[in-house]
């Protein structure tokens, strides 16, 4: 199958450091190539791939300090994709609804994976208008705000099975990995670690939009002797960071669409203590790969229980449910379904 993968241009594919959507696009693209598909990746020019790279700008937008209009490059990319659509059996978009007006008028079968939160009121108008656009959710929970959308299926994320090292035991610290933002609640993680009397290592990025929040609410908490702030890390350091943790804290305060870090921890055999919300109940097997809690008190109690979980079993669950090979197979099934649907509608 000849497939076009259309990635956001904010990060390279894969990202150098933090980046969820572009990372998943990379894992999916490489696995599809490995399985024998002819894949064309529309992405920034600093991307690394075994597919055919179609560079849409020299570097990712986040690394380009001179870029003032991120939409411009995406518009040019869409024109390039549409001009070449006849080359592909299917186009897989990862740029939300930006392409909908063009795809409505196109002839090539296409699907769109929605990677972000969907509980924004402005989205109702978009999905009321474009009800025919076939979309894919990354968790069943993510769908709830948009029941009118044309859901083709749900595909949970997956990562390459050999990417992160399994560790049979942790090294005595708790881990927090991700963005520092109000909804990710690093403040909760610090309180949990403090009440447990355990060291907490924080590997996290601070986006420009969250800088004020970081300075006012998080930075004062980092002075604790139990907290070590590492900063933003990439894949080269992530495996060592997660595999060395006794448990990953995931104390979210929003409807998490997926939560990639949870399965990255599971790949290392590291249990997860997560607050209930969004996809968490679909990803964590309570009492097996971690614990789902309702409040800080429950999280504190869960930490001591989490470190007794069988890390080999956690890794086994990862291998069964969350590998890139499984993810790619699920997507190929949806690609075939989309192509049948498009032929029937023609």
Protein Blocks (a to p, Z undefined) as FASTA:
>chain_A
ZZdddddfkbccddfkbcfklmmmmmmmmmmmmnopacdddddfkbccfbdcddfbfbdf
klmmkbmblklmmmmmmmmmmmmmmmpmbdcdfehjmlmmmmmmmmbdcddddfbdfkbf
klmmmmmmmmmbccddfbfklmmmmmmbccfbdcdddddfklpccdfbdehiacdedddd
fklommlmmmmmmmnopacdddddddfklmmmmmmmmmmmmmpmkbccebjcdfklmmmm
mmmpmbdcdfbcbdcfkopmlmmmmmnopacdddeehjlmmmpcghiloccdfbfklmmm
mmmmmmmpcfklmmmmmmmmmcfklmmmmmmmmmmmmmmmmmmmZZ
